[in-house]
């Protein structure tokens, strides 16, 4: 993260990372997903590419 930083991803909605995907990949709790839905999710560029590539 120190070298590449992080990117901000929206969670849920038509342009966001699906909630179910975050729960499955990272095992986030309902409370964590609710927080991410409000504030977005910070991911490394590699994680972001993976999450966005698996979005239907």
Biopython code that builds the backbone (N, CA, C, O; Angstrom):
import numpy as np
from Bio.PDB.StructureBuilder import StructureBuilder

atoms = [
    (1, "UNK", "N", (0.817, -1.174, 0.000)),
    (1, "UNK", "CA", (0.000, 0.000, 0.000)),
    (1, "UNK", "C", (0.871, 1.251, 0.000)),
    (1, "UNK", "O", (0.501, 2.279, -0.567)),
    (2, "UNK", "N", (2.008, 1.153, 0.628)),
    (2, "UNK", "CA", (2.873, 2.335, 0.687)),
    (2, "UNK", "C", (3.323, 2.747, -0.708)),
    (2, "UNK", "O", (3.481, 3.935, -0.988)),
    (3, "UNK", "N", (3.526, 1.781, -1.571)),
    (3, "UNK", "CA", (4.020, 2.090, -2.909)),
    (3, "UNK", "C", (2.911, 2.479, -3.874)),
    (3, "UNK", "O", (3.058, 3.445, -4.622)),
    (4, "UNK", "N", (1.811, 1.749, -3.869)),
    (4, "UNK", "CA", (0.748, 1.975, -4.857)),
    (4, "UNK", "C", (-0.454, 2.725, -4.305)),
    (4, "UNK", "O", (-1.287, 3.196, -5.080)),
    (5, "UNK", "N", (-0.566, 2.847, -3.000)),
    (5, "UNK", "CA", (-1.706, 3.530, -2.408)),
    (5, "UNK", "C", (-2.973, 2.700, -2.484)),
    (5, "UNK", "O", (-2.933, 1.490, -2.707)),
    (6, "UNK", "N", (-4.089, 3.369, -2.295)),
    (6, "UNK", "CA", (-5.382, 2.696, -2.358)),
    (6, "UNK", "C", (-6.307, 3.467, -3.284)),
    (6, "UNK", "O", (-6.067, 4.628, -3.613)),
    (7, "UNK", "N", (-7.353, 2.798, -3.688)),
    (7, "UNK", "CA", (-8.395, 3.430, -4.494)),
    (7, "UNK", "C", (-9.708, 3.314, -3.740)),
    (7, "UNK", "O", (-9.897, 2.399, -2.938)),
    (8, "UNK", "N", (-10.602, 4.237, -3.999)),
    (8, "UNK", "CA", (-11.903, 4.257, -3.345)),
    (8, "UNK", "C", (-12.929, 3.637, -4.279)),
    (8, "UNK", "O", (-13.090, 4.079, -5.416)),
    (9, "UNK", "N", (-13.619, 2.619, -3.800)),
    (9, "UNK", "CA", (-14.638, 1.953, -4.601)),
    (9, "UNK", "C", (-16.012, 2.169, -3.972)),
    (9, "UNK", "O", (-16.166, 2.011, -2.760)),
    (10, "UNK", "N", (-17.002, 2.525, -4.770)),
    (10, "UNK", "CA", (-18.359, 2.580, -4.232)),
    (10, "UNK", "C", (-18.851, 1.155, -3.975)),
    (10, "UNK", "O", (-18.416, 0.212, -4.636)),
    (11, "UNK", "N", (-19.747, 1.011, -3.023)),
    (11, "UNK", "CA", (-20.270, -0.308, -2.666)),
    (11, "UNK", "C", (-21.764, -0.323, -2.904)),
    (11, "UNK", "O", (-22.487, 0.557, -2.436)),
    (12, "UNK", "N", (-22.223, -1.322, -3.633)),
    (12, "UNK", "CA", (-23.633, -1.466, -3.945)),
    (12, "UNK", "C", (-24.060, -0.514, -5.053)),
    (12, "UNK", "O", (-23.278, 0.316, -5.519)),
    (13, "UNK", "N", (-25.279, -0.647, -5.453)),
    (13, "UNK", "CA", (-25.796, 0.201, -6.520)),
    (13, "UNK", "C", (-25.297, -0.229, -7.880)),
    (13, "UNK", "O", (-24.519, -1.176, -7.991)),
    (14, "UNK", "N", (-25.742, 0.462, -8.917)),
    (14, "UNK", "CA", (-25.411, 0.041, -10.276)),
    (14, "UNK", "C", (-23.936, 0.187, -10.648)),
    (14, "UNK", "O", (-23.455, -0.530, -11.526)),
    (15, "UNK", "N", (-23.218, 1.088, -10.007)),
    (15, "UNK", "CA", (-21.803, 1.293, -10.350)),
    (15, "UNK", "C", (-20.853, 0.821, -9.266)),
    (15, "UNK", "O", (-19.645, 1.033, -9.373)),
    (16, "UNK", "N", (-21.369, 0.191, -8.233)),
    (16, "UNK", "CA", (-20.529, -0.209, -7.113)),
    (16, "UNK", "C", (-20.206, -1.688, -7.092)),
    (16, "UNK", "O", (-20.768, -2.483, -7.845)),
    (17, "UNK", "N", (-19.290, -2.033, -6.212)),
    (17, "UNK", "CA", (-18.935, -3.437, -5.986)),
    (17, "UNK", "C", (-20.132, -4.093, -5.288)),
    (17, "UNK", "O", (-20.656, -3.540, -4.322)),
    (18, "UNK", "N", (-20.563, -5.249, -5.759)),
    (18, "UNK", "CA", (-21.706, -5.913, -5.137)),
    (18, "UNK", "C", (-21.438, -6.265, -3.669)),
    (18, "UNK", "O", (-20.352, -6.723, -3.314)),
    (19, "UNK", "N", (-22.425, -6.047, -2.847)),
    (19, "UNK", "CA", (-22.309, -6.335, -1.417)),
    (19, "UNK", "C", (-21.992, -7.810, -1.194)),
    (19, "UNK", "O", (-21.134, -8.139, -0.375)),
    (20, "UNK", "N", (-22.660, -8.684, -1.900)),
    (20, "UNK", "CA", (-22.435, -10.119, -1.735)),
    (20, "UNK", "C", (-20.985, -10.502, -2.061)),
    (20, "UNK", "O", (-20.422, -11.401, -1.435)),
    (21, "UNK", "N", (-20.395, -9.827, -3.025)),
    (21, "UNK", "CA", (-19.006, -10.119, -3.383)),
    (21, "UNK", "C", (-18.066, -9.756, -2.239)),
    (21, "UNK", "O", (-17.163, -10.527, -1.914)),
    (22, "UNK", "N", (-18.265, -8.599, -1.630)),
    (22, "UNK", "CA", (-17.428, -8.217, -0.490)),
    (22, "UNK", "C", (-17.598, -9.186, 0.670)),
    (22, "UNK", "O", (-16.630, -9.537, 1.345)),
    (23, "UNK", "N", (-18.822, -9.611, 0.893)),
    (23, "UNK", "CA", (-19.054, -10.582, 1.975)),
    (23, "UNK", "C", (-18.367, -11.899, 1.682)),
    (23, "UNK", "O", (-17.772, -12.502, 2.575)),
    (24, "UNK", "N", (-18.444, -12.358, 0.427)),
    (24, "UNK", "CA", (-17.853, -13.648, 0.064)),
    (24, "UNK", "C", (-16.329, -13.590, 0.056)),
    (24, "UNK", "O", (-15.676, -14.486, 0.593)),
    (25, "UNK", "N", (-15.756, -12.557, -0.540)),
    (25, "UNK", "CA", (-14.302, -12.477, -0.694)),
    (25, "UNK", "C", (-13.608, -12.139, 0.625)),
    (25, "UNK", "O", (-12.598, -12.748, 0.978)),
    (26, "UNK", "N", (-14.157, -11.165, 1.348)),
    (26, "UNK", "CA", (-13.491, -10.688, 2.559)),
    (26, "UNK", "C", (-14.155, -11.138, 3.849)),
    (26, "UNK", "O", (-13.612, -10.911, 4.930)),
    (27, "UNK", "N", (-15.306, -11.766, 3.759)),
    (27, "UNK", "CA", (-16.002, -12.216, 4.956)),
    (27, "UNK", "C", (-16.481, -11.071, 5.834)),
    (27, "UNK", "O", (-16.510, -11.189, 7.059)),
    (28, "UNK", "N", (-16.858, -9.956, 5.201)),
    (28, "UNK", "CA", (-17.305, -8.805, 5.974)),
    (28, "UNK", "C", (-18.635, -9.098, 6.666)),
    (28, "UNK", "O", (-19.495, -9.795, 6.129)),
    (29, "UNK", "N", (-18.778, -8.552, 7.862)),
    (29, "UNK", "CA", (-20.037, -8.691, 8.588)),
    (29, "UNK", "C", (-21.066, -7.740, 7.975)),
    (29, "UNK", "O", (-20.737, -6.891, 7.146)),
    (30, "UNK", "N", (-22.308, -7.904, 8.403)),
    (30, "UNK", "CA", (-23.365, -7.008, 7.927)),
    (30, "UNK", "C", (-23.040, -5.566, 8.329)),
    (30, "UNK", "O", (-23.233, -4.643, 7.538)),
    (31, "UNK", "N", (-22.550, -5.374, 9.545)),
    (31, "UNK", "CA", (-22.197, -4.022, 10.011)),
    (31, "UNK", "C", (-21.063, -3.429, 9.173)),
    (31, "UNK", "O", (-21.094, -2.245, 8.840)),
    (32, "UNK", "N", (-20.075, -4.235, 8.836)),
    (32, "UNK", "CA", (-18.960, -3.754, 8.012)),
    (32, "UNK", "C", (-19.435, -3.392, 6.604)),
    (32, "UNK", "O", (-18.996, -2.395, 6.031)),
    (33, "UNK", "N", (-20.327, -4.202, 6.059)),
    (33, "UNK", "CA", (-20.869, -3.913, 4.728)),
    (33, "UNK", "C", (-21.718, -2.643, 4.765)),
    (33, "UNK", "O", (-21.665, -1.832, 3.841)),
    (34, "UNK", "N", (-22.495, -2.472, 5.825)),
    (34, "UNK", "CA", (-23.310, -1.259, 5.954)),
    (34, "UNK", "C", (-22.418, -0.026, 6.009)),
    (34, "UNK", "O", (-22.725, 0.993, 5.390)),
    (35, "UNK", "N", (-21.318, -0.113, 6.745)),
    (35, "UNK", "CA", (-20.375, 1.007, 6.814)),
    (35, "UNK", "C", (-19.744, 1.257, 5.453)),
    (35, "UNK", "O", (-19.605, 2.407, 5.034)),
    (36, "UNK", "N", (-19.362, 0.192, 4.761)),
    (36, "UNK", "CA", (-18.757, 0.335, 3.435)),
    (36, "UNK", "C", (-19.772, 0.903, 2.442)),
    (36, "UNK", "O", (-19.399, 1.653, 1.540)),
    (37, "UNK", "N", (-21.014, 0.563, 2.594)),
    (37, "UNK", "CA", (-22.068, 1.086, 1.711)),
    (37, "UNK", "C", (-22.177, 2.605, 1.868)),
    (37, "UNK", "O", (-22.454, 3.322, 0.907)),
    (38, "UNK", "N", (-21.958, 3.073, 3.081)),
    (38, "UNK", "CA", (-22.042, 4.500, 3.370)),
    (38, "UNK", "C", (-20.786, 5.252, 2.937)),
    (38, "UNK", "O", (-20.875, 6.324, 2.337)),
    (39, "UNK", "N", (-19.624, 4.692, 3.241)),
    (39, "UNK", "CA", (-18.361, 5.413, 3.030)),
    (39, "UNK", "C", (-17.559, 4.929, 1.840)),
    (39, "UNK", "O", (-16.600, 5.588, 1.437)),
    (40, "UNK", "N", (-17.931, 3.784, 1.262)),
    (40, "UNK", "CA", (-17.130, 3.189, 0.195)),
    (40, "UNK", "C", (-16.112, 2.235, 0.770)),
    (40, "UNK", "O", (-16.020, 2.072, 1.987)),
    (41, "UNK", "N", (-15.356, 1.612, -0.091)),
    (41, "UNK", "CA", (-14.372, 0.614, 0.328)),
    (41, "UNK", "C", (-13.014, 1.003, -0.237)),
    (41, "UNK", "O", (-12.898, 1.305, -1.425)),
    (42, "UNK", "N", (-12.002, 0.998, 0.595)),
    (42, "UNK", "CA", (-10.639, 1.282, 0.160)),
    (42, "UNK", "C", (-9.957, -0.035, -0.175)),
    (42, "UNK", "O", (-9.960, -0.969, 0.627)),
    (43, "UNK", "N", (-9.383, -0.101, -1.345)),
    (43, "UNK", "CA", (-8.716, -1.315, -1.801)),
    (43, "UNK", "C", (-7.414, -0.947, -2.497)),
    (43, "UNK", "O", (-7.256, 0.166, -2.998)),
    (44, "UNK", "N", (-6.491, -1.890, -2.521)),
    (44, "UNK", "CA", (-5.281, -1.671, -3.303)),
    (44, "UNK", "C", (-5.672, -1.731, -4.773)),
    (44, "UNK", "O", (-6.730, -2.267, -5.102)),
    (45, "UNK", "N", (-4.854, -1.198, -5.655)),
    (45, "UNK", "CA", (-5.185, -1.290, -7.079)),
    (45, "UNK", "C", (-5.390, -2.725, -7.555)),
    (45, "UNK", "O", (-6.248, -2.976, -8.402)),
    (46, "UNK", "N", (-4.619, -3.663, -7.027)),
    (46, "UNK", "CA", (-4.770, -5.068, -7.424)),
    (46, "UNK", "C", (-6.117, -5.605, -6.965)),
    (46, "UNK", "O", (-6.816, -6.266, -7.733)),
    (47, "UNK", "N", (-6.488, -5.324, -5.714)),
    (47, "UNK", "CA", (-7.799, -5.751, -5.211)),
    (47, "UNK", "C", (-8.919, -5.125, -6.026)),
    (47, "UNK", "O", (-9.888, -5.797, -6.379)),
    (48, "UNK", "N", (-8.789, -3.849, -6.323)),
    (48, "UNK", "CA", (-9.820, -3.147, -7.090)),
    (48, "UNK", "C", (-10.005, -3.792, -8.458)),
    (48, "UNK", "O", (-11.137, -4.005, -8.894)),
    (49, "UNK", "N", (-8.911, -4.104, -9.135)),
    (49, "UNK", "CA", (-9.025, -4.756, -10.450)),
    (49, "UNK", "C", (-9.740, -6.097, -10.316)),
    (49, "UNK", "O", (-10.587, -6.433, -11.143)),
    (50, "UNK", "N", (-9.406, -6.862, -9.282)),
    (50, "UNK", "CA", (-10.045, -8.164, -9.077)),
    (50, "UNK", "C", (-11.543, -7.983, -8.802)),
    (50, "UNK", "O", (-12.378, -8.637, -9.427)),
    (51, "UNK", "N", (-11.876, -7.093, -7.864)),
    (51, "UNK", "CA", (-13.265, -6.894, -7.512)),
    (51, "UNK", "C", (-14.082, -6.397, -8.696)),
    (51, "UNK", "O", (-15.208, -6.847, -8.907)),
    (52, "UNK", "N", (-13.531, -5.488, -9.456)),
    (52, "UNK", "CA", (-14.266, -4.952, -10.601)),
    (52, "UNK", "C", (-14.342, -5.950, -11.756)),
    (52, "UNK", "O", (-15.277, -5.901, -12.555)),
    (53, "UNK", "N", (-13.363, -6.856, -11.850)),
    (53, "UNK", "CA", (-13.396, -7.844, -12.931)),
    (53, "UNK", "C", (-14.403, -8.951, -12.651)),
    (53, "UNK", "O", (-14.850, -9.630, -13.575)),
    (54, "UNK", "N", (-14.763, -9.139, -11.388)),
    (54, "UNK", "CA", (-15.727, -10.179, -11.051)),
    (54, "UNK", "C", (-17.140, -9.634, -10.938)),
    (54, "UNK", "O", (-18.071, -10.385, -10.648)),
    (55, "UNK", "N", (-17.308, -8.353, -11.160)),
    (55, "UNK", "CA", (-18.630, -7.729, -11.124)),
    (55, "UNK", "C", (-19.357, -8.011, -12.426)),
    (55, "UNK", "O", (-18.812, -7.769, -13.503)),
    (56, "UNK", "N", (-20.606, -8.530, -12.340)),
    (56, "UNK", "CA", (-21.334, -8.856, -13.574)),
    (56, "UNK", "C", (-21.614, -7.657, -14.432)),
    (56, "UNK", "O", (-22.218, -7.787, -15.497)),
]
sb = StructureBuilder()
sb.init_structure("model")
sb.init_model(0)
sb.init_chain("A")
sb.init_seg("    ")
for serial, (resi, resn, name, xyz) in enumerate(atoms, 1):
    if name == "N":
        sb.init_residue(resn, " ", resi, " ")
    sb.init_atom(name, np.array(xyz, "f"), 0.0, 1.0, " ", f" {name:<3s}", serial, name[0])
structure = sb.get_structure()
